[in-house]
Amino acid sequence: MAEVSNELMYEVLKAVQARLEQVDGKVDEVKQETQAIRTQMQAVRQELLGIHQELGGIHSTLTRHESRLDRIGARLELSDASVP
C-alpha cells in the first residue's frame, strides 16, 4: 500500500477544493436560472390575470346584450315557436 504523505494529502485536498469551486459555480448558475424562471412565471401569472379579467368583462357584456335582446323580443312579441 502506498504511503500517505503530507504532499499527497495536499494534492488530494487541492483537487477536492477545485471540484468544490466547480460545484459552487454550477449552483450559482442554477440559482440564476431558477430566478429567471420565477420571473417568467410571475409574468405569465400577470398575463393570465389580465386574460381572466378581460373574459369577465366580455361575459358581462354578453349578459347585458342577452338581456337587452330578451327585452326587445318581448316588446316585439317574438317567440321561438314563431321562427320556422
C-alpha positions in Angstrom: 0.0 0.0 0.0 1.3 3.4 -0.9 2.5 5.6 1.9 0.3 8.6 2.7 2.4 11.7 2.9 1.5 15.3 3.6 2.3 16.1 -0.1 -0.2 13.5 -1.3 -2.9 14.7 1.1 -2.2 18.3 0.0 -2.7 17.3 -3.7 -5.9 15.5 -3.0 -7.2 18.4 -0.9 -6.3 20.8 -3.8 -8.3 18.6 -6.2 -11.2 18.5 -3.8 -11.1 22.2 -3.4 -11.1 22.7 -7.2 -14.0 20.4 -7.6 -16.0 22.3 -4.9 -15.3 25.5 -6.7 -16.8 24.0 -9.9 -19.8 22.8 -7.9 -20.3 26.3 -6.4 -20.2 27.8 -9.9 -22.9 25.3 -11.1 -25.0 26.1 -8.0 -24.8 29.8 -8.8 -25.9 29.1 -12.4 -28.8 27.0 -11.2 -29.8 29.8 -8.8 -29.8 32.4 -11.6 -31.8 30.1 -13.9 -34.3 29.5 -11.1 -34.7 33.2 -10.5 -35.2 33.7 -14.3 -37.9 31.0 -14.3 -39.6 32.6 -11.3 -39.6 36.0 -13.1 -41.1 34.4 -16.2 -43.7 32.6 -14.2 -44.7 35.8 -12.5 -45.1 37.4 -15.9 -47.3 34.5 -17.1 -49.4 34.9 -13.9 -49.9 38.5 -14.6 -50.9 37.8 -18.2 -53.4 35.1 -17.1 -54.9 37.5 -14.6 -55.3 40.1 -17.4 -57.0 37.5 -19.6 -59.3 36.4 -16.8 -60.3 40.0 -16.1 -60.9 40.6 -19.8 -63.0 37.4 -20.1 -65.1 38.6 -17.1 -65.7 41.9 -19.0 -66.7 40.0 -22.1 -69.1 37.8 -20.1 -70.7 40.9 -18.5 -71.2 42.5 -21.9 -72.7 39.3 -23.4 -75.0 39.1 -20.4 -76.1 42.7 -20.9 -76.7 42.1 -24.6 -78.7 38.9 -24.0 -80.9 40.7 -21.5 -81.5 43.5 -24.0 -82.3 41.1 -26.8 -84.8 39.3 -24.5 -86.5 42.7 -23.7 -86.6 43.6 -27.5 -88.1 40.2 -28.3 -90.7 40.6 -25.6 -91.7 44.1 -26.9 -92.0 42.7 -30.4 -93.9 39.7 -29.1 -91.4 37.3 -30.7 -91.1 33.8 -29.5 -89.1 30.8 -30.5 -92.2 29.0 -31.7 -92.9 31.6 -34.4 -89.5 31.1 -36.1 -89.7 28.3 -38.8 
